[in-house]
Amino acid sequence: MTAGTAPATAGGQEDTRTRLLATALRLFTEHGVEATSLQMIADALGVTKAAVYYHFKTKDEIAGAVAEPGLRELEVVLEEASRLRRRGARVDHLLSGFVDVVVRHRALIALFARDPGVTRALANSWSEVLSIRMMELFAGPEEDESRVIAAHAAIVGIALTGGAPQFAEMDDDTLRGHLLEVGRRLLGRPRRSA
């Protein structure tokens, strides 16, 4: 296969798509979404721009596809949490799952936190629906102002801290532990014994 041609097999197409998304995430992280061109992605992959267009028509589609795995994981956690009967169990499950997603996708979270290009690319997508559902599960149906503020602080604080460059070298378990503890405090959840 020559550089710039679309792979012939479905497995090859998936491999190229996977490499394209990994390359895009790296370039988005280094340069920002706005400053990363489709040509830069193609050059980094060693293919033509047409090969990138074979998989994605726009940079916004690429940004959405880069974010999709983390958003899908969060969607699963939300579904699981919403099926639990007790409010406390729902909050605990969602908090733990959210922290896990943030820690697992640190580079993506850092990109979300600092790049308006990602926000634009994901506007009107199900990521906004997930945010609304998280707020509802964390704050509860009573619309208590202090719970809503605590839920917002927990969601934004955990995400921004998880993606913060100063914690990039911290091991996953340590970061996870700190984020869970802060989230529990903000949400008024009792500390779990080890």
C-alpha angles and dihedrals in degrees: 000000000000124000110274099027121114113249115259099223130063089234090051091049091051091048091051091047091049092049090046092054093046090049092047092051090051093048093043088052093049100041108013126249095274094051095045113089128200086243091057090053091048092048092049090051093045093238136109124268087248089062089056089048088054088068103028133019097201141023088242089060089053092049090050092049091048090054096042100087093055092044091049090051089051090049090056091050090050092050092050092047094048091056093058115101103216120066091222091054090049092051093046093048093046093046093050093045094045092051090049091052092048093050094044093050101038096143092051092046090051089051092049091050098053109024121076088192090072091049090052092047091052097042113126090016132120089266087081090050089052090052091052092048091049091052091049093050095044097043099037129221096288094081090223105180095221092050091049091051091046091049092050092047091049095049096044095037095050092046096046093044093045091054097040114125093224089066097043092105095046112109117252097247094052093047091045091052094050094046092049092050093050091045091051091051093049093047095044093243120152117251113258117234115241 
